[in-house]
Amino acid sequence: MTDHKLSVPRGTEARHRLIEVALDVFGTHGYDGATTRMIAERAGVSLPTLPYHFGSKEGLYHAVAAHVAECLTALMAPAIQRAEAVLGRDDATTDDVIAVLQDVCVTYAGGLLGGDSLKARMRFVTRELTDPTTAFEILYQSFTRNVASVCCRLIGRATGHSSDDAETRLRTLTILGQLTVFRKSGEAACRFMGWSAFGHDELAAILALVQRQTRVILRDAREG
């Protein structure tokens, strides 16, 4: 009997495995600290497999960056689409705009503090944003800029200021920074709070506070 199951080509499977393993290794050790031998051994492939698929260590690093940007963009896509829909409405109220801004922030926080696969991706992003390499542009142009841009436009709309205004951009970074601090200082934050990890209840508490603080920031901007 013929087996009609779809199978993943071995070459494709090896490439995907290398990217997933390299994501964890690069995120943990950084570009300089990671070695191609370390990645190949953890992926269970021969060392020549890496240059066959990616050309070099840098080529693999760029492939990981593109993979991370693609995954996080897909994660954020529904919230971004809802935000764009509100921004396109002339009758959208300030509360409508703030609601979708909070929606974007909640989704972003889920990416920052979510499951193990998401944590590995955000660890890679955090390392790249704090200590940029040649892959910075891949992440920035494909993911970071898009999230910040839509948030900036929402904040400008909610406060009555231009999205090109320096204060609007600073408010955008301040609001998003409320979330990224828990990714960058996760262990210290958990220790200080007496938490073992960022579970459902902990994430809910963080998001509730961020939502309240976001409203305060926007109210201050409108009144100012």
C-alpha positions in Angstrom: 0.0 0.0 0.0 1.3 3.4 -0.9 1.9 5.8 2.0 0.4 9.1 1.1 1.6 11.0 4.2 3.4 14.2 3.5 7.0 14.1 4.6 9.4 16.9 5.2 12.5 16.7 2.9 15.6 15.8 5.0 17.4 18.9 3.8 14.6 21.2 4.8 14.3 19.4 8.2 18.0 19.8 8.8 17.9 23.5 7.9 15.0 24.1 10.2 16.6 22.2 13.1 19.8 24.2 12.7 17.9 27.5 12.9 15.9 26.4 16.0 19.1 25.2 17.8 21.1 28.3 16.7 18.3 30.5 18.0 18.8 29.1 21.5 22.6 29.0 21.3 23.0 32.5 19.9 20.4 33.9 22.3 22.3 32.4 25.3 25.9 32.8 24.3 25.8 35.7 21.8 27.3 35.6 18.3 30.9 35.6 19.4 30.3 33.0 22.2 28.6 30.5 20.0 30.5 28.2 17.7 29.4 26.3 14.6 30.6 23.0 16.2 28.4 23.6 19.3 25.4 24.3 17.1 25.9 21.3 14.8 26.4 19.0 17.7 23.2 20.1 19.5 21.3 19.9 16.2 22.6 16.4 15.6 24.0 17.1 12.2 27.5 17.0 10.7 29.5 20.2 10.8 29.6 20.6 6.9 25.7 20.7 7.0 25.9 24.3 8.3 27.9 25.9 5.5 26.0 23.8 3.0 22.7 25.5 4.0 23.9 28.9 5.2 27.3 29.5 3.8 28.9 30.7 7.1 28.2 31.3 10.7 27.1 34.8 9.9 24.8 33.5 7.2 23.2 31.2 9.9 22.9 34.2 12.3 21.1 36.2 9.6 18.8 33.3 8.9 17.9 33.1 12.6 17.2 36.8 12.7 14.9 36.5 9.7 13.1 33.5 11.2 12.6 35.4 14.5 11.3 38.5 12.7 8.9 36.4 10.7 7.6 34.5 13.8 7.1 37.7 15.9 5.5 39.6 12.9 3.0 36.7 12.6 2.3 36.9 16.3 1.7 40.6 16.2 -0.2 40.6 12.9 -3.8 40.3 14.3 -3.3 43.1 16.8 -1.6 45.4 14.2 -4.5 44.8 11.8 -7.0 45.8 14.4 -5.0 48.9 15.2 -4.8 49.8 11.5 -8.6 49.4 11.2 -9.2 51.9 14.0 -6.6 54.3 12.7 -8.4 54.2 9.3 -11.7 55.3 10.9 -12.6 59.0 11.1 -15.2 58.3 13.8 -12.8 56.4 16.1 -13.0 57.8 19.6 -10.0 58.3 22.0 -11.2 55.3 24.0 -11.2 53.2 20.8 -7.6 54.2 20.0 -6.4 53.5 23.6 -8.2 50.1 23.6 -6.3 48.9 20.4 -3.1 50.4 21.8 -3.5 48.3 24.9 -4.3 45.3 22.6 -1.0 45.8 20.8 0.8 46.1 24.2 -0.8 42.9 25.6 0.1 40.9 22.4 3.7 42.3 22.6 3.9 41.4 26.2 2.8 37.8 25.4 5.7 37.6 23.0 8.1 39.0 25.6 7.0 36.8 28.5 5.3 33.9 26.8 6.3 30.2 26.4 9.7 28.8 26.0 9.8 29.2 22.2 8.8 32.8 22.5 11.3 33.4 25.3 14.1 32.1 23.1 13.1 34.4 20.3 12.8 37.5 22.5 16.1 36.6 24.2 17.7 36.7 20.8 16.0 40.0 20.0 16.9 41.6 23.3 20.6 40.7 22.9 20.6 42.1 19.4 18.9 45.3 20.4 21.3 45.9 23.3 24.4 44.8 21.5 23.7 45.2 17.8 25.4 43.1 15.1 25.0 43.0 11.3 21.6 41.3 11.9 20.2 44.4 13.7 18.7 45.8 10.5 16.9 42.6 9.7 15.1 42.7 13.1 14.6 46.4 13.1 13.2 46.8 9.6 11.0 43.6 9.7 9.6 43.8 13.2 10.7 46.4 15.8 10.1 49.4 13.6 6.6 48.2 12.6 5.4 47.7 16.2 6.9 51.0 17.3 5.4 52.8 14.3 1.8 51.6 14.8 2.1 52.4 18.5 3.4 55.9 17.8 0.5 56.6 15.4 -2.0 55.4 18.0 -0.4 57.5 20.7 -0.4 60.5 18.4 -4.0 60.0 17.5 -5.0 59.6 21.2 -3.1 62.7 22.3 -3.8 64.9 19.4 -0.1 65.2 18.5 1.8 64.3 15.3 3.3 60.8 15.2 6.5 62.6 14.0 6.7 64.7 17.2 9.7 63.9 19.4 7.5 63.7 22.5 5.2 61.2 20.8 8.1 59.0 19.9 9.5 59.2 23.4 6.1 58.3 24.9 6.0 55.3 22.5 9.4 54.1 23.8 8.3 54.7 27.4 5.2 52.7 27.0 6.9 49.8 25.2 9.8 50.0 27.7 7.4 49.2 30.5 7.2 45.7 29.0 10.7 45.2 27.7 12.2 45.7 31.2 10.6 42.5 32.4 12.3 40.6 29.5 15.7 42.2 30.0 15.7 41.9 33.8 13.4 38.9 34.1 15.3 37.0 36.8 15.9 40.1 38.9 12.2 41.1 38.6 11.0 37.7 39.7 13.4 37.7 42.6 12.4 41.1 43.7 8.7 40.2 43.5 9.1 36.8 45.1 7.9 35.0 42.0 9.3 31.7 40.7 8.5 32.7 37.1 6.2 34.8 34.8 3.1 32.7 35.0 -0.5 33.5 34.0 -1.2 35.5 37.2 2.1 37.3 37.2 1.6 38.3 33.5 -2.0 39.5 34.3 -0.7 41.7 37.1 2.0 43.2 34.9 -0.5 43.9 32.1 -3.1 45.5 34.4 -0.5 47.9 35.8 0.9 48.7 32.3 -2.6 49.4 31.0 -3.3 51.9 33.9 0.1 53.6 33.5 -0.4 53.9 29.8 -3.7 55.7 30.4 -2.0 58.0 32.8 0.8 58.8 30.3 -1.8 59.5 27.5 -4.0 61.6 29.9 -1.0 63.7 30.9 -0.1 64.2 27.2 -3.7 65.3 26.3 -3.9 67.7 29.3 -0.4 69.1 28.6 
